[in-house]
Amino acid sequence: MSNEEGEVQAEVASDQRLGRFERLPVRRIVLTLLTVTIVVAVGGGIFKTLTLTGVDHLGWTFWANLLVIGLALGSVYALIALGYTLVYGILRMINFAHGEIFMAGAFGSFFFAAAYAKSGFLNAHPWLALAILFLVAMGVSTGIAVLLERVAYRPLRNAPRLVPLITAIGASLFLQNSFQGFFGSQTRGYPRPSLLDGTIKLGRVSFDKIDPVVIATAIVVMIGLQFFVKRTKTGKAMRAVAQDREIASLMGIDVDRVVVTTFVLGGMLAGIAGVLYALTFGQVGATMGFLPGIAAFTAAVLGGIGSVPGAAIGGLILGVAESVGPYLLLSGINVPSPFELKGVITFSILVLVLIFRPGGILGTGEAEKV
Amino acid sequence: MARLLIRTAAWTGAIAGLVIVYLAMVGMIERLDTLPIIGTVGMDTILIFVPAAVGGWVVTRPRVVAGERRTATPGAGVALGAAEGLAAGAVVELGVVLVSAMGIETVRQVFSAVSPSLIEILRFHMASVPAALVLLVATTVVGALGGLLSALPRSVRGPVATGAAAILVVALLRQVIAPAFDQMKIERDWLYSPITLGLTWIGGLVMFVLAAATVRLRVGHRLATILVPSRYPSAAPPEPEGLTAEADGEGPPAEGRDAFGAGISRRGIAIIAWCVIAVIVGVLPYLVGPVVSRILGTVGIFLLLGLGLNIVVGFAGLLDLGYVAFFAVGAYFTAILTGGQRVTFTGYEAPTFGLHLSFYVALPIVVAVAAFVGLVIGAPVLRLRGDYLAIVTLGFGEIARVIFGSTWAQNLFGGSLGMSSITAAELPGVNVNFQSDPRHFYFLVLVFCLLAVFVSWRLQGSRVGRAWNAMREDEQVADAMGISTTRFKLLAFAMGGAIGSIGGALFAVSLGSLTIASFQILVSITALSVIILGGLGSIPGVVVGALVLIGLPGLLTQFADYRLLIYGAVLIAIMLLRPQGLVPNVRVSRELREDERSQDQWAKHLLEQDAVDAPEPTGGALT
């Protein structure tokens, strides 16, 4: 599995050959150009925006506000990213449908939230209601994740690598459109308990009450997960399977069970993320999973796929980059409505990480281990 | 043993029942109520009973117990199938009872597809108790039929299954076949009932017999072997699957490779058959009318996308999920170069750098731009493989979409409102209009499709195609053998992009206007579904895939809502059941089968196949 090594050798080999085209180090030229362009564009953009701030309305409170929003968004991304990272670590496959698992949790809890809001239970006992919502979302997401693994992924576990990926793309499309068929295609307003409504002021910076709640929840959950993976016996089994599935099964570890556990964990985290996302943005819909899913995958890659703290760091960085980035980089160079180009920033980060450091921030070269 | 079998039957039946419940809850059964099939039987009824029949079939399939292959006798097949059908019916009935008990309106607040009329359909418009009995008896009978069919010898099973499928297909293609019959002044009331618009029972019977006879006499198989002579006659073992889509998986090796009769040579038959096909393709738009021609035009556009993507994914093995970028480049650059106008809130405005070139002058430029974009996208991702490559290209696709639709690039591409007044690609001196007459557009698309098919076909066997093959099978080995992977990867991206951009250009011409909504990631996934359904690397496969996945939903507006759902299901089902696709490329399917052989998980399928080829130590097709 020494892909990296093989590629280096391959590159050396292709450099030594004497074809006219081959001698031209296309990749290196393109990469150098790309690096220069990016450095100039990012540097120039930031400089121009910051010098603009003096005269414009963009004061430091504005940036602080964006930072908090970004951290909250990043926490949600981190929770979803953990699902990608766990599954990739164990099975070496990108669970493309993970965004839909996240959507399913949010959607599943919506019906309870709507009923509670109608009956007044949501405002009377907000913490109890939220706990139930989290449980429902975790249940729905976990159920779908496990079902998906059983029906679609398990028969393909030893198939060529792209086969499960294509299956996962199909599953994503299937789930998204099934939910549209079941529950209708309109987006629906997700009620928020009045306790978490409104803003709080910290000095001169004011932000939504929900944001710190989201961040705190995510941190608690991630610490719990880290503990589970590092300290419990099941976690140990997971790490063993991630290292070498065959040897692990020879050591008496039930691989199927570990894989199911992984999907259960990923589903639970996605369910929690679903409720947090719905509470933050106040709406759910069948298509809500796609973009957060891709963003979270980017976060997982950014942090180093297969690494739990990596997913957390990657999520936070990406969340902040998405909320602060468009204004910081683009408004200075007179790009109208920079927030439209948020997606470009996400995907550019993804592309750049994969090109320059495919192992991610915390990952090793090829991200082989959890 | 018997207990185990009953338990399997019950489980399968429960799953089949859940599938029916799923179809009902997702709204399909009620929606397809308006689609008549045969007599008074609509598509909704078919959807209720097909899962039960398939379940019966599956339960009775030969299975390997302790290394021994066991087949069921017809009697056992009926019994197992009946048990399965009963279980399926019970699950559905349970669902109906549950919904009625909770109150339809209550359930509807969550599951919006549950409606009184759906319950009516599931009760066959009867009172609840007799309806339950009818449902249980009917699913039992249908399950038993499925089981019986599965247990019968292949010589009976194949024709009957194909005949049943033919009834469905002919009924669904009414919009194509009926106008064609009218044009040719053929009486058609015997085939399609003028009242229900479905097949008549007599028409259904005729179609059934025709299709069954075709399969029994192996006409399709013989035609296919004559029309598409195998490229690797010495290397390729006889295809156990058969080359026709209807053939069902595990037949004996083709014995009838020679010909129909001794009188005419194979070459003669091939020429005649190809001429017939050419004539049909040539007169098709005038037979089926403008509405269906419009759909065929769309099929052609996606055929181009599929052929282009097939080069990247099927030939070179690089999974590109951002293929929509080339589609968008083709469409937008055609618009800019041929004098398209930006739509603004105040009216139409010429874009920056807007030119007024003729379509035929602009097209080579568009193709060159797309090929260049292919290089730009390809160059940085040269070292990425497999799933990472897929995600990065997905990112590129999204970047392209966001940029084309952004306010920032509004002066060039029209932003969120898009572009309008795009050329109709008039031909000087000829009175055709590709925008207003879909029949004319059909021929424009046809020309480019034939060109793309020809290019793909010639590339496949050429030095380049073989280099791609080698690269797909094992990149490092290919590199060690002296193939410049850099060069051939870039070439694949550029070629694929060029063909895809033609699709985009024609799309722009056909509509005359563009909005960014047409360039979603779903275009990439649709193109991927097209080539996956037909079979990766298989050119006839792309044609079949485009016809089925684009043509059918276009014809059947009832299905249109469930198009994406069906694409998703197709991707999963093909990967699980038949990864080589419906019309497989011989080489790719051999690679896939070799993979199976080397893997314990998949090896058991081999036990069920009669033909075992000599194993070769090669890598996977898709790694």
Interface residues (C-beta under 8 A of the other chain):
Chain A: N3 G6 E7 A10 A13 S14 R17 G19 F21 E22 V26 R27 V30 L31 L34 M93 I94 F111 A152 P155 L156 R157 N158 A159 P160 R161 L162 V163 P164 L165 I166 T167 I169 G170 A171 S172 L173 F174 L175 Q176 N177 S178 G181 F182 F183 G184 F290 I294 F297 T298 V301 L330 V335 P336 S337 E340 L341 G343 V344 T346 F347 S348 L350 V351 L354 I355 P358
Chain B: Y22 M25 V26 G27 M28 V110 F111 S112 A113 L319 L321 V376 A379 P380 V381 L382 R383 L384 R385 G386 D387 Y388 A390 I391 V392 L394 G395 F396 E398 I399 V402 I403 S406 T407 W408 Q410 E475 Q476 D479 A480 G482 S484 T485 T486 R487 L490 I521 I525 L528 S529 I532 D561 Y562 L564 L565 Y567 G568 A569 V570 L571 I572 M575 L576 P579 L592 D595 Q599 D600 Q601 W602 G620 A621 L622 T623
